[in-house]
Amino acid sequence: MKKIMALLFVIGLTGCSSTMVAPGPKQSWPDTPPDLKIACDDLALVDENTAQLSEVLKVVTANYSQYYACKDKVDNWLEWYATQQKIYNSVK
Amino acid sequence: MFSWIIELILSGLPEWLWPAVAGVGIIIYCFAGIVGNFPAFKPYAFFIKPLGFLIFVLGVFMFGGAGVTAIYQAQVDEMKAKIAKAEDESKSANSNLQTKIVTKTKVIHDRQVVVQEKIKEVQKQIDAECKLDPAVPKILNDAARNPLKVAK
């Protein structure tokens, strides 16, 4: 009888080591600014029948702008990643 | 999953319940001990005594489990608060970045408009003094085409 009682005491105390753990909250995937989700355009092409330098110049300068817009997008992605990573790592 | 369902049910119970159950178990156990001294009730006491002890063990077990669960729940609540704060920070950072993107895009666009206007101003002068070889646009376009798309 004493052994049974001791066993029951042990069972009783195992409640303290219960492993019924509630599922932990999940951090949702951070959203991105809408403008970053737009892919960069292809470079503009020159009309192959043109003989005017001004037409070529227009396309070339437009492509320079295109490059800077795309470079800015990459820079913004890098900034977004660094910021979100810092915020994500702060949750521990 | 099963343990989580039990957890949900048990979490609605008051904190005092399981110590009370253990207390009731002790009372039943002691009561059976007293009653067992009377010969007429001795057979009943024989069954009631272990029952009281089992109720006591159940109360202790559940009280211990509830204590551990409360600790975990406090940790979960703390984590939820941290996540909510992080999500607010994330939204705020995105909002700031979006504002910067709009500003910088406008600067790039405005610069392009100015450059195109300058070209228009000197267009006749440029075209009068220079005639392009037909190979120029072709070479330029070849360079402008995405080599990764061309290779497909």
gemmi code that builds the backbone of each chain (N, CA, C; Angstrom):
import gemmi

chains = {
    "A": [
        ("MET", (0.825, -1.209, 0.000), (0.000, 0.000, 0.000), (0.868, 1.271, 0.000)),
        ("LYS", (1.950, 1.226, 0.795), (2.839, 2.397, 0.877), (3.498, 2.673, -0.473)),
        ("LYS", (3.849, 1.562, -1.182), (4.491, 1.728, -2.496), (3.519, 2.347, -3.492)),
        ("ILE", (2.275, 1.898, -3.408), (1.252, 2.446, -4.322), (1.043, 3.938, -4.040)),
        ("MET", (1.005, 4.272, -2.755), (0.814, 5.674, -2.376), (1.990, 6.542, -2.846)),
        ("ALA", (3.197, 5.984, -2.694), (4.387, 6.723, -3.148), (4.328, 6.936, -4.655)),
        ("LEU", (3.897, 5.901, -5.365), (3.780, 5.987, -6.826), (2.765, 7.061, -7.227)),
        ("LEU", (1.640, 7.050, -6.518), (0.605, 8.044, -6.821), (1.098, 9.468, -6.541)),
        ("PHE", (1.917, 9.615, -5.485), (2.505, 10.938, -5.183), (3.396, 11.407, -6.338)),
        ("VAL", (4.183, 10.452, -6.813), (5.078, 10.789, -7.933), (4.255, 11.202, -9.146)),
        ("ILE", (3.171, 10.437, -9.405), (2.301, 10.786, -10.542), (1.729, 12.193, -10.339)),
        ("GLY", (1.310, 12.434, -9.091), (0.749, 13.750, -8.782), (1.727, 14.872, -9.067)),
        ("LEU", (2.978, 14.661, -8.687), (3.984, 15.712, -8.874), (4.417, 15.874, -10.325)),
        ("THR", (4.178, 14.847, -11.154), (4.571, 14.976, -12.565), (3.744, 16.049, -13.266)),
        ("GLY", (2.630, 16.407, -12.664), (1.844, 17.507, -13.239), (2.667, 18.767, -13.363)),
        ("CYS", (3.613, 18.943, -12.449), (4.467, 20.139, -12.471), (5.369, 20.170, -13.691)),
        ("SER", (5.648, 18.977, -14.235), (6.508, 18.944, -15.420), (5.674, 18.718, -16.675)),
        ("SER", (4.405, 19.086, -16.599), (3.514, 18.927, -17.746), (4.079, 19.637, -18.964)),
        ("THR", (3.939, 19.013, -20.122), (4.484, 19.617, -21.349), (3.365, 20.099, -22.272)),
        ("MET", (2.231, 20.436, -21.703), (1.136, 20.941, -22.531), (1.433, 22.406, -22.877)),
        ("VAL", (2.144, 22.596, -23.935), (2.561, 23.939, -24.315), (1.646, 24.468, -25.416)),
        ("ALA", (1.150, 25.656, -25.214), (0.312, 26.275, -26.239), (1.177, 26.641, -27.445)),
        ("PRO", (0.619, 26.530, -28.670), (1.416, 26.909, -29.832), (1.829, 28.376, -29.746)),
        ("GLY", (3.096, 28.650, -29.979), (3.601, 30.016, -29.867), (3.056, 30.908, -30.973)),
        ("PRO", (2.977, 32.209, -30.715), (2.486, 33.116, -31.753), (3.479, 33.211, -32.899)),
        ("LYS", (2.969, 33.376, -34.109), (3.859, 33.449, -35.266), (3.924, 34.877, -35.782)),
        ("GLN", (5.140, 35.252, -36.158), (5.335, 36.589, -36.704), (5.010, 36.543, -38.194)),
        ("SER", (4.131, 37.429, -38.639), (3.733, 37.393, -40.049), (4.862, 37.958, -40.928)),
        ("TRP", (4.869, 37.516, -42.184), (5.890, 37.958, -43.137), (5.706, 39.451, -43.396)),
        ("PRO", (6.771, 40.244, -43.247), (6.593, 41.698, -43.433), (6.216, 42.056, -44.867)),
        ("ASP", (5.334, 43.029, -44.980), (4.909, 43.477, -46.300), (6.001, 44.358, -46.912)),
        ("THR", (5.884, 44.590, -48.225), (6.858, 45.462, -48.893), (6.115, 46.664, -49.482)),
        ("PRO", (6.792, 47.795, -49.615), (6.147, 48.931, -50.278), (5.721, 48.527, -51.695)),
        ("PRO", (4.539, 48.956, -52.144), (4.017, 48.503, -53.447), (4.954, 48.795, -54.619)),
        ("ASP", (5.667, 49.925, -54.570), (6.538, 50.280, -55.707), (7.700, 49.309, -55.881)),
        ("LEU", (8.080, 48.633, -54.795), (9.207, 47.686, -54.898), (8.809, 46.393, -55.603)),
        ("LYS", (7.516, 46.165, -55.710), (7.061, 44.904, -56.318), (7.002, 44.993, -57.846)),
        ("ILE", (7.263, 46.185, -58.365), (7.219, 46.362, -59.827), (8.617, 46.111, -60.392)),
        ("ALA", (8.698, 45.212, -61.370), (10.006, 44.877, -61.955), (10.516, 46.041, -62.810)),
        ("CYS", (11.845, 46.075, -62.982), (12.436, 47.123, -63.824), (12.079, 46.870, -65.295)),
        ("ASP", (11.846, 47.957, -66.027), (11.547, 47.827, -67.462), (12.824, 47.508, -68.238)),
        ("ASP", (12.634, 46.999, -69.461), (13.785, 46.823, -70.356), (14.232, 48.195, -70.857)),
        ("LEU", (15.458, 48.243, -71.335), (15.960, 49.512, -71.879), (15.239, 49.832, -73.193)),
        ("ALA", (15.091, 51.132, -73.429), (14.428, 51.553, -74.675), (15.371, 51.345, -75.858)),
        ("LEU", (14.809, 51.072, -77.021), (15.613, 50.850, -78.224), (15.439, 52.015, -79.196)),
        ("VAL", (16.476, 52.212, -79.983), (16.450, 53.293, -80.987), (15.781, 52.766, -82.253)),
        ("ASP", (15.064, 53.665, -82.921), (14.492, 53.294, -84.229), (15.660, 53.040, -85.184)),
        ("GLU", (15.755, 51.844, -85.694), (16.943, 51.472, -86.494), (17.006, 52.172, -87.848)),
        ("ASN", (15.913, 52.812, -88.241), (15.921, 53.534, -89.526), (16.306, 55.002, -89.371)),
        ("THR", (16.499, 55.416, -88.141), (16.804, 56.839, -87.942), (18.271, 57.153, -88.245)),
        ("ALA", (18.458, 58.372, -88.762), (19.830, 58.813, -89.011), (20.136, 60.041, -88.168)),
        ("GLN", (19.182, 60.387, -87.295), (19.326, 61.601, -86.480), (19.967, 61.277, -85.132)),
        ("LEU", (21.011, 62.034, -84.842), (21.702, 61.830, -83.563), (20.816, 62.209, -82.370)),
        ("SER", (19.956, 63.204, -82.568), (19.087, 63.657, -81.467), (18.153, 62.531, -81.001)),
        ("GLU", (17.696, 61.710, -81.960), (16.809, 60.588, -81.597), (17.568, 59.569, -80.741)),
        ("VAL", (18.808, 59.326, -81.151), (19.660, 58.402, -80.389), (19.910, 58.956, -78.990)),
        ("LEU", (20.181, 60.260, -78.952), (20.468, 60.912, -77.673), (19.272, 60.820, -76.715)),
        ("LYS", (18.076, 60.990, -77.274), (16.857, 60.903, -76.453), (16.734, 59.518, -75.813)),
        ("VAL", (16.981, 58.501, -76.642), (16.842, 57.129, -76.126), (17.931, 56.820, -75.094)),
        ("VAL", (19.135, 57.254, -75.387), (20.256, 56.974, -74.473), (20.026, 57.659, -73.122)),
        ("THR", (19.605, 58.897, -73.151), (19.384, 59.599, -71.873), (18.186, 59.001, -71.112)),
        ("ALA", (17.182, 58.566, -71.879), (16.032, 57.903, -71.226), (16.498, 56.613, -70.551)),
        ("ASN", (17.422, 55.953, -71.208), (17.940, 54.714, -70.612), (18.780, 54.989, -69.357)),
        ("TYR", (19.460, 56.138, -69.355), (20.193, 56.514, -68.134), (19.209, 56.662, -66.956)),
        ("SER", (18.114, 57.328, -67.252), (17.079, 57.491, -66.206), (16.556, 56.135, -65.757)),
        ("GLN", (16.367, 55.289, -66.759), (15.865, 53.931, -66.471), (16.836, 53.207, -65.524)),
        ("TYR", (18.123, 53.379, -65.798), (19.139, 52.751, -64.949), (19.048, 53.283, -63.517)),
        ("TYR", (18.951, 54.598, -63.373), (18.912, 55.167, -62.018), (17.649, 54.750, -61.265)),
        ("ALA", (16.545, 54.643, -61.995), (15.288, 54.193, -61.357), (15.451, 52.755, -60.853)),
        ("CYS", (16.117, 51.943, -61.700), (16.290, 50.533, -61.319), (17.320, 50.383, -60.194)),
        ("LYS", (18.364, 51.210, -60.259), (19.379, 51.194, -59.198), (18.736, 51.588, -57.864)),
        ("ASP", (17.886, 52.597, -57.945), (17.193, 53.049, -56.731), (16.323, 51.925, -56.158)),
        ("LYS", (15.714, 51.168, -57.070), (14.859, 50.058, -56.610), (15.693, 49.008, -55.859)),
        ("VAL", (16.848, 48.689, -56.416), (17.732, 47.710, -55.753), (18.195, 48.250, -54.395)),
        ("ASP", (18.582, 49.521, -54.369), (19.010, 50.143, -53.106), (17.883, 50.091, -52.066)),
        ("ASN", (16.663, 50.359, -52.556), (15.510, 50.333, -51.638), (15.238, 48.923, -51.122)),
        ("TRP", (15.425, 47.942, -52.000), (15.272, 46.545, -51.543), (16.297, 46.222, -50.444)),
        ("LEU", (17.519, 46.673, -50.655), (18.566, 46.417, -49.658), (18.225, 47.099, -48.327)),
        ("GLU", (17.731, 48.326, -48.434), (17.351, 49.051, -47.215), (16.179, 48.348, -46.524)),
        ("TRP", (15.205, 47.925, -47.350), (14.041, 47.223, -46.788), (14.496, 45.952, -46.051)),
        ("TYR", (15.374, 45.208, -46.693), (15.843, 43.949, -46.093), (16.559, 44.201, -44.769)),
        ("ALA", (17.468, 45.165, -44.786), (18.251, 45.465, -43.572), (17.329, 45.906, -42.429)),
        ("THR", (16.365, 46.762, -42.761), (15.448, 47.266, -41.722), (14.583, 46.145, -41.163)),
        ("GLN", (14.007, 45.357, -42.069), (13.109, 44.284, -41.622), (13.873, 43.197, -40.849)),
        ("GLN", (15.104, 42.954, -41.268), (15.918, 41.952, -40.559), (16.210, 42.420, -39.128)),
        ("LYS", (16.490, 43.714, -39.006), (16.775, 44.282, -37.689), (15.534, 44.161, -36.789)),
        ("ILE", (14.385, 44.477, -37.353), (13.136, 44.392, -36.580), (12.850, 42.932, -36.212)),
        ("TYR", (13.037, 42.041, -37.185), (12.768, 40.612, -36.941), (13.676, 40.065, -35.840)),
        ("ASN", (14.948, 40.443, -35.907), (15.904, 39.939, -34.912), (15.686, 40.533, -33.522)),
        ("SER", (14.961, 41.640, -33.460), (14.700, 42.256, -32.143), (13.656, 41.474, -31.351)),
        ("VAL", (12.919, 40.598, -32.029), (11.890, 39.789, -31.345), (12.521, 38.471, -30.911)),
        ("LYS", (12.899, 38.400, -29.643), (13.485, 37.150, -29.126), (13.015, 36.911, -27.703)),
    ],
    "B": [
        ("MET", (-2.051, 18.126, -30.689), (-3.377, 18.679, -30.981), (-4.346, 18.357, -29.843)),
        ("PHE", (-4.332, 17.075, -29.412), (-5.225, 16.634, -28.338), (-4.922, 17.393, -27.045)),
        ("SER", (-3.626, 17.527, -26.760), (-3.234, 18.233, -25.534), (-3.655, 19.702, -25.590)),
        ("TRP", (-3.659, 20.253, -26.805), (-4.039, 21.649, -26.974), (-5.545, 21.828, -26.706)),
        ("ILE", (-6.345, 20.847, -27.129), (-7.794, 20.904, -26.869), (-8.036, 20.832, -25.358)),
        ("ILE", (-7.337, 19.914, -24.708), (-7.466, 19.803, -23.243), (-7.067, 21.124, -22.591)),
        ("GLU", (-5.987, 21.670, -23.119), (-5.474, 22.931, -22.594), (-6.525, 24.038, -22.679)),
        ("LEU", (-7.213, 24.078, -23.826), (-8.238, 25.103, -24.029), (-9.382, 24.937, -23.016)),
        ("ILE", (-9.758, 23.683, -22.794), (-10.854, 23.424, -21.852), (-10.418, 23.803, -20.433)),
        ("LEU", (-9.230, 23.359, -20.061), (-8.746, 23.587, -18.696), (-8.449, 25.056, -18.409)),
        ("SER", (-8.088, 25.786, -19.454), (-7.727, 27.187, -19.231), (-8.935, 28.019, -18.778)),
        ("GLY", (-10.145, 27.503, -19.012), (-11.341, 28.228, -18.598), (-11.698, 27.999, -17.137)),
        ("LEU", (-11.004, 27.075, -16.481), (-11.344, 26.754, -15.081), (-10.676, 27.750, -14.127)),
        ("PRO", (-11.340, 28.035, -12.988), (-10.735, 28.979, -12.031), (-9.474, 28.401, -11.377)),
        ("GLU", (-8.578, 29.276, -10.927), (-7.281, 28.859, -10.374), (-7.423, 28.043, -9.085)),
        ("TRP", (-8.451, 28.377, -8.323), (-8.601, 27.735, -7.009), (-9.145, 26.310, -7.100)),
        ("LEU", (-9.621, 25.908, -8.276), (-10.334, 24.632, -8.383), (-9.475, 23.422, -7.987)),
        ("TRP", (-8.253, 23.353, -8.532), (-7.434, 22.147, -8.314), (-6.906, 22.036, -6.883)),
        ("PRO", (-6.488, 23.147, -6.236), (-6.161, 23.019, -4.806), (-7.383, 22.579, -4.001)),
        ("ALA", (-8.572, 23.072, -4.421), (-9.804, 22.684, -3.727), (-10.069, 21.195, -3.879)),
        ("VAL", (-9.837, 20.694, -5.107), (-10.042, 19.250, -5.343), (-9.084, 18.445, -4.456)),
        ("ALA", (-7.830, 18.879, -4.396), (-6.854, 18.189, -3.536), (-7.291, 18.240, -2.073)),
        ("GLY", (-7.809, 19.406, -1.660), (-8.295, 19.566, -0.281), (-9.463, 18.652, 0.006)),
        ("VAL", (-10.383, 18.576, -0.952), (-11.537, 17.680, -0.799), (-11.050, 16.236, -0.671)),
        ("GLY", (-10.037, 15.893, -1.469), (-9.470, 14.542, -1.415), (-8.934, 14.236, -0.017)),
        ("ILE", (-8.230, 15.211, 0.588), (-7.677, 15.020, 1.943), (-8.810, 14.862, 2.962)),
        ("ILE", (-9.827, 15.729, 2.789), (-10.975, 15.660, 3.724), (-11.644, 14.285, 3.649)),
        ("ILE", (-11.865, 13.818, 2.398), (-12.501, 12.499, 2.215), (-11.630, 11.414, 2.848)),
        ("TYR", (-10.320, 11.537, 2.620), (-9.380, 10.545, 3.157), (-9.454, 10.515, 4.689)),
        ("CYS", (-9.419, 11.693, 5.311), (-9.469, 11.789, 6.775), (-10.822, 11.313, 7.304)),
        ("PHE", (-11.878, 11.728, 6.598), (-13.232, 11.331, 6.985), (-13.367, 9.801, 6.973)),
        ("ALA", (-12.813, 9.186, 5.910), (-12.873, 7.717, 5.804), (-12.083, 7.070, 6.941)),
        ("GLY", (-10.971, 7.720, 7.328), (-10.158, 7.205, 8.438), (-10.946, 7.217, 9.750)),
        ("ILE", (-11.702, 8.312, 9.958), (-12.496, 8.428, 11.189), (-13.661, 7.437, 11.167)),
        ("VAL", (-14.355, 7.452, 10.036), (-15.538, 6.581, 9.898), (-15.141, 5.104, 9.997)),
        ("GLY", (-13.921, 4.795, 9.544), (-13.441, 3.402, 9.559), (-13.312, 2.829, 10.968)),
        ("ASN", (-13.307, 3.702, 11.973), (-13.221, 3.227, 13.343), (-14.537, 2.605, 13.842)),
        ("PHE", (-15.588, 2.962, 13.118), (-16.895, 2.369, 13.478), (-17.119, 1.103, 12.659)),
        ("PRO", (-17.333, 0.008, 13.330), (-17.457, -1.280, 12.620), (-18.530, -1.289, 11.529)),
        ("ALA", (-19.627, -0.549, 11.744), (-20.719, -0.562, 10.766), (-20.300, 0.086, 9.441)),
        ("PHE", (-19.382, 1.061, 9.527), (-18.979, 1.792, 8.312), (-17.629, 1.346, 7.758)),
        ("LYS", (-17.013, 0.400, 8.420), (-15.666, -0.022, 8.028), (-15.570, -0.487, 6.557)),
        ("PRO", (-16.543, -1.269, 6.068), (-16.453, -1.696, 4.652), (-16.490, -0.520, 3.671)),
        ("TYR", (-17.280, 0.521, 4.022), (-17.360, 1.697, 3.136), (-16.039, 2.477, 3.154)),
        ("ALA", (-15.508, 2.602, 4.362), (-14.253, 3.340, 4.519), (-13.130, 2.698, 3.703)),
        ("PHE", (-13.178, 1.385, 3.597), (-12.161, 0.648, 2.847), (-12.093, 1.128, 1.377)),
        ("PHE", (-13.276, 1.484, 0.830), (-13.317, 1.970, -0.558), (-13.147, 3.496, -0.652)),
        ("ILE", (-13.700, 4.186, 0.356), (-13.687, 5.660, 0.301), (-12.268, 6.213, 0.506)),
        ("LYS", (-11.488, 5.556, 1.374), (-10.139, 6.048, 1.694), (-9.247, 6.155, 0.433)),
        ("PRO", (-9.122, 5.062, -0.359), (-8.312, 5.197, -1.579), (-8.890, 6.203, -2.560)),
        ("LEU", (-10.225, 6.281, -2.571), (-10.866, 7.243, -3.482), (-10.455, 8.684, -3.115)),
        ("GLY", (-10.471, 8.960, -1.820), (-10.051, 10.281, -1.337), (-8.611, 10.559, -1.712)),
        ("PHE", (-7.792, 9.541, -1.577), (-6.376, 9.718, -1.924), (-6.202, 9.977, -3.423)),
        ("LEU", (-6.977, 9.231, -4.226), (-6.899, 9.434, -5.683), (-7.342, 10.841, -6.076)),
        ("ILE", (-8.393, 11.320, -5.411), (-8.867, 12.686, -5.688), (-7.784, 13.702, -5.308)),
        ("PHE", (-7.112, 13.441, -4.190), (-6.012, 14.318, -3.758), (-4.886, 14.342, -4.801)),
        ("VAL", (-4.510, 13.133, -5.276), (-3.436, 13.043, -6.281), (-3.842, 13.775, -7.557)),
        ("LEU", (-5.100, 13.579, -7.956), (-5.585, 14.256, -9.168), (-5.482, 15.786, -8.992)),
        ("GLY", (-5.904, 16.268, -7.827), (-5.845, 17.712, -7.550), (-4.421, 18.236, -7.613)),
        ("VAL", (-3.476, 17.486, -7.007), (-2.062, 17.913, -7.018), (-1.516, 17.915, -8.442)),
        ("PHE", (-1.861, 16.845, -9.186), (-1.380, 16.724, -10.578), (-1.861, 17.904, -11.425)),
        ("MET", (-3.146, 18.154, -11.360), (-3.718, 19.214, -12.194), (-3.242, 20.607, -11.746)),
        ("PHE", (-3.041, 20.772, -10.432), (-2.555, 22.062, -9.928), (-1.149, 22.347, -10.459)),
        ("GLY", (-0.313, 21.288, -10.433), (1.054, 21.422, -10.971), (1.026, 21.765, -12.448)),
        ("GLY", (0.178, 21.032, -13.197), (0.061, 21.275, -14.644), (-0.425, 22.675, -14.936)),
        ("ALA", (-1.419, 23.118, -14.148), (-1.986, 24.462, -14.368), (-0.938, 25.544, -14.101)),
        ("GLY", (-0.084, 25.301, -13.097), (0.978, 26.271, -12.786), (1.958, 26.400, -13.932)),
        ("VAL", (2.358, 25.249, -14.487), (3.301, 25.262, -15.610), (2.665, 25.946, -16.820)),
        ("THR", (1.396, 25.611, -17.053), (0.691, 26.207, -18.193), (0.614, 27.727, -18.042)),
        ("ALA", (0.395, 28.174, -16.821), (0.307, 29.629, -16.584), (1.636, 30.310, -16.922)),
        ("ILE", (2.743, 29.628, -16.592), (4.063, 30.190, -16.912), (4.231, 30.293, -18.436)),
        ("TYR", (3.870, 29.196, -19.125), (3.980, 29.202, -20.592), (3.084, 30.280, -21.193)),
        ("GLN", (1.884, 30.397, -20.646), (0.928, 31.372, -21.177), (1.471, 32.795, -21.029)),
        ("ALA", (2.124, 33.040, -19.887), (2.708, 34.368, -19.667), (3.797, 34.634, -20.709)),
        ("GLN", (4.590, 33.580, -21.015), (5.643, 33.736, -22.033), (5.035, 34.000, -23.412)),
        ("VAL", (3.941, 33.272, -23.710), (3.264, 33.448, -25.009), (2.716, 34.872, -25.125)),
        ("ASP", (2.106, 35.359, -24.051), (1.549, 36.721, -24.059), (2.641, 37.764, -24.273)),
        ("GLU", (3.790, 37.518, -23.607), (4.918, 38.443, -23.755), (5.407, 38.468, -25.208)),
        ("MET", (5.491, 37.261, -25.793), (5.942, 37.157, -27.184), (4.948, 37.815, -28.140)),
        ("LYS", (3.658, 37.651, -27.851), (2.630, 38.281, -28.696), (2.785, 39.799, -28.682)),
        ("ALA", (3.048, 40.337, -27.499), (3.209, 41.795, -27.373), (4.433, 42.257, -28.169)),
        ("LYS", (5.526, 41.467, -28.093), (6.744, 41.827, -28.836), (6.484, 41.792, -30.342)),
        ("ILE", (5.757, 40.757, -30.773), (5.468, 40.612, -32.211), (4.590, 41.761, -32.698)),
        ("ALA", (3.592, 42.117, -31.894), (2.704, 43.232, -32.273), (3.510, 44.518, -32.430)),
        ("LYS", (4.463, 44.732, -31.509), (5.310, 45.935, -31.569), (6.184, 45.886, -32.828)),
        ("ALA", (6.753, 44.697, -33.104), (7.619, 44.551, -34.282), (6.829, 44.775, -35.566)),
        ("GLU", (5.593, 44.289, -35.607), (4.776, 44.472, -36.812), (4.433, 45.944, -37.028)),
        ("ASP", (4.198, 46.654, -35.949), (3.952, 48.108, -36.053), (5.187, 48.820, -36.589)),
        ("GLU", (6.350, 48.431, -36.045), (7.616, 49.030, -36.504), (7.840, 48.742, -37.991)),
        ("SER", (7.518, 47.487, -38.379), (7.695, 47.081, -39.770), (6.815, 47.917, -40.695)),
        ("LYS", (5.555, 48.108, -40.310), (4.633, 48.902, -41.136), (5.109, 50.354, -41.230)),
        ("SER", (5.577, 50.857, -40.090), (6.057, 52.242, -40.060), (7.284, 52.393, -40.975)),
        ("ALA", (8.199, 51.414, -40.910), (9.409, 51.458, -41.753), (9.029, 51.394, -43.226)),
        ("ASN", (8.050, 50.542, -43.566), (7.608, 50.436, -44.957), (6.981, 51.745, -45.438)),
        ("SER", (6.220, 52.350, -44.555), (5.573, 53.614, -44.913), (6.630, 54.696, -45.198)),
        ("ASN", (7.654, 54.759, -44.341), (8.739, 55.726, -44.541), (9.489, 55.458, -45.848)),
        ("LEU", (9.731, 54.167, -46.104), (10.457, 53.793, -47.320), (9.636, 54.149, -48.560)),
        ("GLN", (8.329, 53.894, -48.503), (7.449, 54.211, -49.638), (7.489, 55.718, -49.947)),
        ("THR", (7.493, 56.512, -48.887), (7.564, 57.976, -49.070), (8.879, 58.360, -49.754)),
        ("LYS", (9.972, 57.726, -49.293), (11.281, 58.006, -49.899), (11.303, 57.593, -51.372)),
        ("ILE", (10.690, 56.429, -51.660), (10.680, 55.929, -53.047), (9.964, 56.927, -53.960)),
        ("VAL", (8.802, 57.393, -53.496), (8.013, 58.336, -54.302), (8.822, 59.611, -54.565)),
        ("THR", (9.500, 60.104, -53.524), (10.299, 61.331, -53.669), (11.436, 61.120, -54.666)),
        ("LYS", (12.165, 60.012, -54.501), (13.322, 59.768, -55.370), (12.895, 59.499, -56.817)),
        ("THR", (11.762, 58.797, -56.979), (11.256, 58.531, -58.335), (10.922, 59.848, -59.034)),
        ("LYS", (10.355, 60.767, -58.273), (9.993, 62.069, -58.847), (11.256, 62.831, -59.264)),
        ("VAL", (12.296, 62.760, -58.428), (13.555, 63.453, -58.748), (14.131, 62.900, -60.052)),
        ("ILE", (14.136, 61.565, -60.181), (14.689, 60.932, -61.390), (13.851, 61.324, -62.619)),
        ("HIS", (12.526, 61.293, -62.456), (11.628, 61.643, -63.566), (11.814, 63.106, -63.983)),
        ("ASP", (11.878, 64.000, -63.000), (12.023, 65.435, -63.291), (13.336, 65.715, -64.023)),
        ("ARG", (14.379, 65.010, -63.572), (15.688, 65.171, -64.217), (15.601, 64.756, -65.687)),
        ("GLN", (14.906, 63.662, -65.943), (14.749, 63.155, -67.303), (13.984, 64.160, -68.164)),
        ("VAL", (12.958, 64.765, -67.586), (12.169, 65.772, -68.314), (13.058, 66.953, -68.712)),
        ("VAL", (13.897, 67.384, -67.777), (14.804, 68.517, -68.048), (15.769, 68.163, -69.175)),
        ("VAL", (16.327, 66.954, -69.118), (17.298, 66.517, -70.138), (16.628, 66.455, -71.509)),
        ("GLN", (15.416, 65.921, -71.554), (14.692, 65.817, -72.838), (14.394, 67.214, -73.403)),
        ("GLU", (14.091, 68.133, -72.528), (13.839, 69.521, -72.973), (15.105, 70.140, -73.562)),
        ("LYS", (16.229, 69.875, -72.897), (17.514, 70.399, -73.392), (17.819, 69.853, -74.789)),
        ("ILE", (17.526, 68.563, -74.982), (17.780, 67.941, -76.297), (16.903, 68.611, -77.361)),
        ("LYS", (15.650, 68.854, -76.996), (14.731, 69.494, -77.956), (15.247, 70.879, -78.372)),
        ("GLU", (15.824, 71.576, -77.392), (16.319, 72.932, -77.658), (17.437, 72.935, -78.697)),
        ("VAL", (18.280, 71.905, -78.656), (19.445, 71.874, -79.563), (19.319, 70.781, -80.633)),
        ("GLN", (18.114, 70.271, -80.781), (17.885, 69.154, -81.710), (18.339, 69.488, -83.136)),
        ("LYS", (17.909, 70.633, -83.645), (18.239, 71.003, -85.034), (19.744, 71.151, -85.207)),
        ("GLN", (20.354, 71.762, -84.234), (21.806, 71.988, -84.263), (22.563, 70.656, -84.291)),
        ("ILE", (22.129, 69.737, -83.479), (22.790, 68.418, -83.405), (22.627, 67.664, -84.724)),
        ("ASP", (21.395, 67.654, -85.206), (21.111, 66.876, -86.417), (21.752, 67.500, -87.664)),
        ("ALA", (21.926, 68.831, -87.642), (22.514, 69.510, -88.800), (23.995, 69.200, -88.940)),
        ("GLU", (24.646, 69.024, -87.827), (26.095, 68.845, -87.874), (26.552, 67.396, -87.838)),
        ("CYS", (25.611, 66.492, -87.684), (26.022, 65.081, -87.566), (25.052, 64.152, -88.290)),
        ("LYS", (25.615, 63.292, -89.087), (24.782, 62.297, -89.761), (25.220, 60.917, -89.268)),
        ("LEU", (24.256, 60.144, -88.870), (24.593, 58.834, -88.290), (24.770, 57.763, -89.349)),
        ("ASP", (25.748, 56.929, -89.107), (25.890, 55.745, -89.945), (24.786, 54.751, -89.561)),
        ("PRO", (24.170, 54.041, -90.508), (23.079, 53.091, -90.170), (23.498, 52.001, -89.170)),
        ("ALA", (24.805, 51.777, -89.043), (25.271, 50.739, -88.096), (25.107, 51.188, -86.636)),
        ("VAL", (25.066, 52.510, -86.417), (25.035, 53.043, -85.039), (23.788, 52.584, -84.264)),
        ("PRO", (22.559, 52.840, -84.810), (21.377, 52.394, -84.040), (21.361, 50.892, -83.799)),
        ("LYS", (21.849, 50.152, -84.790), (21.829, 48.691, -84.666), (22.737, 48.225, -83.514)),
        ("ILE", (23.953, 48.785, -83.491), (24.904, 48.418, -82.430), (24.375, 48.846, -81.058)),
        ("LEU", (23.806, 50.050, -81.045), (23.264, 50.572, -79.783), (22.139, 49.665, -79.248)),
        ("ASN", (21.262, 49.252, -80.178), (20.150, 48.373, -79.770), (20.643, 47.003, -79.316)),
        ("ASP", (21.671, 46.521, -79.993), (22.237, 45.225, -79.578), (22.765, 45.311, -78.144)),
        ("ALA", (23.377, 46.458, -77.843), (23.922, 46.644, -76.494), (22.802, 46.825, -75.457)),
        ("ALA", (21.695, 47.437, -75.906), (20.598, 47.728, -74.967), (19.741, 46.507, -74.671)),
        ("ARG", (19.778, 45.535, -75.584), (18.942, 44.337, -75.369), (19.535, 43.503, -74.239)),
        ("ASN", (18.652, 42.976, -73.407), (19.074, 42.139, -72.271), (19.726, 40.854, -72.795)),
        ("PRO", (21.023, 40.675, -72.544), (21.703, 39.467, -73.072), (21.106, 38.179, -72.511)),
        ("LEU", (20.521, 38.232, -71.336), (19.934, 37.024, -70.753), (18.656, 36.618, -71.499)),
        ("LYS", (17.926, 37.617, -71.975), (16.721, 37.317, -72.761), (17.086, 36.888, -74.165)),
        ("VAL", (18.125, 37.530, -74.730), (18.575, 37.193, -76.091), (19.080, 35.757, -76.149)),
        ("ALA", (19.740, 35.336, -75.066), (20.348, 33.991, -75.041), (19.303, 32.868, -75.030)),
        ("LYS", (18.053, 33.178, -74.618), (17.027, 32.113, -74.493), (16.600, 31.551, -75.845)),
    ],
}
model = gemmi.Model(1)
for chain_id, residues in chains.items():
    chain = gemmi.Chain(chain_id)
    for i, (resn, *xyz) in enumerate(residues, 1):
        res = gemmi.Residue()
        res.name, res.seqid = resn, gemmi.SeqId(i, " ")
        for name, pos in zip(("N", "CA", "C"), xyz):
            atom = gemmi.Atom()
            atom.name, atom.element = name, gemmi.Element(name[0])
            atom.pos, atom.b_iso = gemmi.Position(*pos), 0.0
            res.add_atom(atom)
        chain.add_residue(res)
    model.add_chain(chain)
structure = gemmi.Structure()
structure.add_model(model)
structure.setup_entities()
